[in-house]
């Protein structure tokens, strides 16, 4: 029941990994006067990167936005992503108007995925920048794969790209480039907090909020999530960098967590790591009921339903005006059905596309 994440793994291809190509040969974008494609300049670029991400999300109708502090925590702790080589920035003067980022990961369903995301400020969309960033990203993805050709012998390897379900031009570009749809993810919204059902906590369990004074709490909930999601589609083994990004993120607020405990053993049986999104221009706030996890020995007892109902009240009381979560629409635990019973509805799709890497692409 995790949301889509860009999980990166420790790299074995470090500073010696070949760059895509010399920057002088990067594509031009004549449709946008004054635009320059360049490499990452360090943390000074993060406010612009965060702003582009937020603008693209708003234009797509997503309620998911991240504060600059969230973006800084993520970029401080990326692994398998060499920002000097794996991040491409599009700027007009001193203003960033788009970017693409690449990374790789060994995934739970098998094989190594070479992934990339790209975002363009909607004010500069559909003028050739998307194609230029996509081209740079693909060339870098293939360069990473070539650098790991020895490791990939006999192993599945594939390129991974993403598109919003409403972004027909992006979907068409990916399909033309030989990508096929691999997975559908969804953003689900509960528009209000009316008629939250009273769902009893199963016998033998207790729901608690996070203890902000417990120095080990974040480690415990992170490890529980790693255990629960280890066999979920698209997941990879979490690293210490992933934990630091989680612990350092301003979104991580233990006071809003909903934790389920087995009273007989004292063990944590499950969690929902609730947090509040940034205020919208109209003053509304989304309460995210995310990382819905129940350990295998405790499933099929109603814990997830009880935790989610409690979480709706938690984020409501913290000031949220709506609730949201992300879900894999092919989740084998029927998560989508559970969320619909609790009043959530799919409002936006995120699509994941794959393209197998041919031997010639890796060894050329």
N, C-alpha and C positions, 0 to 999 in steps of 0.2 A: 504493500500500500504506500510505497514511497512515491514522491513526485520525480519528474524527470530531473536528473542531475548530470553535471559535467564532471564526473569522477576521473581523476588523473592518477596514474600509477608511477612508482619510481622508475626513472629512465635508465636504460643501459646505453643510450645513445646521447652523449653529452655534448661538450663543446666541439667535438670533431664531426658531428652530424653536418652534412653539407647544407649550405643555405639553398634556397630555391634557385636563385640565379642572381647575377649582379643587379643592383637596384636600377641601374641605367636602362635595363631591358624590361622593367615592369611595364604593364600595359598603360596606355594613356586613356583618358576619358574626355574626349573632345566635347561631349555634351554638357560639361559643367566647367565653364571658364574659371581659371584660377585654381582648379583642384590639383592637389599633389598627393600621390601615394608615397608613403614613407614608412620607415621602421619605427618601432616603439621608442619613445624618448625617456621612459621611466615614469615615476609616479605623477609627474606633472601632467601626463596624459589621462590619468584616471578620472578626473571630473568630466572631461569630454566624452570618454568612453561610457561612463555611467549615464550621462545625459542622452547619448544616442540610444542606448539600450532602453531607457525609460520612454523616450519618444516613440520608438518602434513598437514597444509593448502597448502603449496607449492607443496608437493608430490601429493596432490589430484587435483592440477591444479587450486586451488582457488586463486583469487587476493586479498582476504580479509586477511589482517594482522593487528596486533595491536602493537603499541609501548609499551615499558615497562611502560610508563606513563599512557597509557590507561588501562593496566592490573592493575596497582596500584590503579587507581581511581575506577575500578570495585570492586576489592577485599576490598577496604576500606569501601565500601558502600553496601555490600551484606546483605540482610535480608532473613530470612528463610533458611539460610545456615550457620551452625556452623562449621567454618573451622577446629576446633580441632577434630570434629567427622565426618564431611561430605566431607572431602578431603583426598584422598589417594595418596601418592607419591611413585613412583618407581625410585630408584637411584642406580647407580653404583659408589661407592666411593662418591665423592662430586658432581657428575653430574646427574641431573635429566633427566630421559629418558622416563617418562610417568607419567600420573596422571589421576584420576577420581574425579569428584565433583558431589555432590547430592544437591537437594533443593526441595521444594514443592511450589505449587501455586494453588489458586482457579481460574479456567479458565473461560473465557467468554462463552464457549459452554456448561458449566455446569460441576460440579464435581471437585474433587481435584486431581491434577496430581502430582505424586512423580517422579521427573525427574532426569536424570543423563547424564553427558557427560564424555567421556574418550578419551584421546589422547596418542599416542605412537610415539616416534621418529622413523621415517622410517628406520633408521639404525638398529633398534631392533625389527622391525615388524615381525609378523608371527612366533614367537618363544615361544608363550605361555603367553606373558605378557598381551595381549588384554583379554584373557579369565580370567586371575587372577583379573585384574582391574574390568572387567564386573561383576565377581562374588562378589567382595567386594561391588561394587555399589548397586547391587540388594539386597544384604543382608541389607545394610544400608537403602535403600528405604523401605523395608518391616518393618524394625525396627521403622522407622518414622511413618509408617502407623499404626503399632500396638500401638504406644504411643498415637495416636489420635483416637483410636477405638470408644470412646464415641462420638466424634464429627462426625465420619463417618457413624453413624447409619442411614441407609436409604438414604445415599448420594452415588452417583457414585464415585468410587476411582479407579485409574489406574496408572500403571507405564508408564513412558515416556522415550524413548531412541531415539537416532539419529544415522544416518549413511550416509556417502556419497553415492551417487548413483553408483559410480564406485567401491565401497568397497564390493566386492562380499563376502569375508569371514565374514565381520561384519554383512551383511544382513543375511547370512546363520545362523550365531550364534543366532541372534535375532529370526528368524523364528523357529529355533529348540527349543528355549526357550519359545515358545508360543506367541510371539509378532506378531501383524499384522500391515500392513501399514495403517497409518491414514491420512497422508498428504504428499504432494510433494511440496517442496520449490525449488526455482531456483536462481542461480546466473546468471545474464544477463550482457553481455559485448557489448559495442559499440566500435569496435576496433580503430576507429579514429574519427576525427571531421570534416570529409568531408561532404559537402552538408547538414549542419544543416538547417532544414526548418525554414522559417520566419513564425511564427505563431502569429497572432495579439492577443494582450491582449483584452479580451472581454470589451465591452463598460461599463463604470462605475467602472472599476477596474484599479489598478496601481500596477506594480511590483517594489519592492524596495529591496536593499541589507540590511542586518542587521546593525543597528546603534550600533557600539561598545561602544558608550558612554551611552547607555540606560541601567541603572542598572536592569530594570525589563524585559528586552527583553528575556533572557533565560527562565524566569518563564512563560512568555506569550506563547512562542513557545512550551514549554514543556506541558503546560495546553491544548493548542490547539491539540497537538498530542494525549494527553490522551483522549480528547473528541472524536476525529475522530476515533481512533483505539479501542474505548471501546467495540465495538461489533464485532471486527475482531477475527477470529479464533486464539486460543492460547493465547490471551491477558489476562492480569490480571490487577487489579486496581493498578496504579503506586503509589509508596510510596515516602516519602521525601528522603529516601536513593537512590531511582532511580534518583530523580532529582539531588542529589549531585553528583552521578556518572556521569551524563550527563554534569553538569556544570563544573566539575573538569577535564573532559577528555581533553587531548591535541587535540583530533580530533574536538572538538567543537569550530568552528571558525565563529562567526557571520558575519564577512566580506564576507564570501562565501555563506551565506544563500540567498535564493530567497523567498521573502515574498510577498503575494498578499493582497492588501487592498481594501476594499469597500470604494470608494470615498464619497459616500453619508453619511455613518455612521462613517467612520474612523476605523471600525473594521477590524482586521486581518481575512481574509477569508480562507487562506491556506498557506502552506509553503513547501519548500524543503530545508533540512538542509545539504547542500553540504559540503564535506570535502575532503581532499587529503589523499590518502594512503601513506604508506612508499615507498621510491624509490626501484625499483627492481635492481638486480645486473647489468642489462644492462642499468640502468639509467632511464628507463621508469617509469611513475607515473600514478596510477589510480585515477581518480576523481570520487568519490562516490556521486551519486545524490539520496540520501536516505531520508527516512521519508517523502514521498510524501503524503501530507494530504490536503484535501479540506473539509471544514465544510459542513454539510448536506444542509443548505439553499442555498449554492452556487454551488452545483454540476450540472453537465450536461450543463455547459455553456462554456466549453473549457479552464477553468483555469488550470487544470492539464497539458494539452498539452502545453499551453503557458509558464507555469513555467518550465517545463522540457526542452523545447527548449532553454529558457533563461539560465537554469542551465548548459546545455552543453557548452554554451559560457563562463559562469563564471568559470567552472573548467578548460576549455581549456586555458583561459587567465591567470589562476593562475599557469599554468605549467603542467597540466595533459596531457598525451599522449593518453589516452583512458578513457572511462567512464564505470561505472558499477553500478548495483543496485541489491537488492534482492527482491523477490516477492513470494507470496503464489500463486501457479499455479491454485488454485481453487478460487481465489479472485472473489467475485460476481460482482465487478464493472468493469470487463473486463480489469483489469490493464495490463495483459500480452499482449493483443492486442494493447493497447496504446503504450506500450514500444517497441513493434516490429515495429510499424509505425514510431517511432523515431530512428530506426536503431539498437536497442538492440537485441541480440540473446542469447538464453539459451546456456550456456557453461558448467554448472555443476548443478547437482541436489543434494539437501539435503533432506533426507527422515526422516519422523517422524513416529515412531512405538509406539503402545500402547499395553498394556496387562492389562485386568481388574484384580483387586485384589479380590480374593475370600474371603468370610467371614472367612474361616479357616485360611488364611494367616494373616489376621488382628488380629484375636483373639487368635492365638496360643501362 
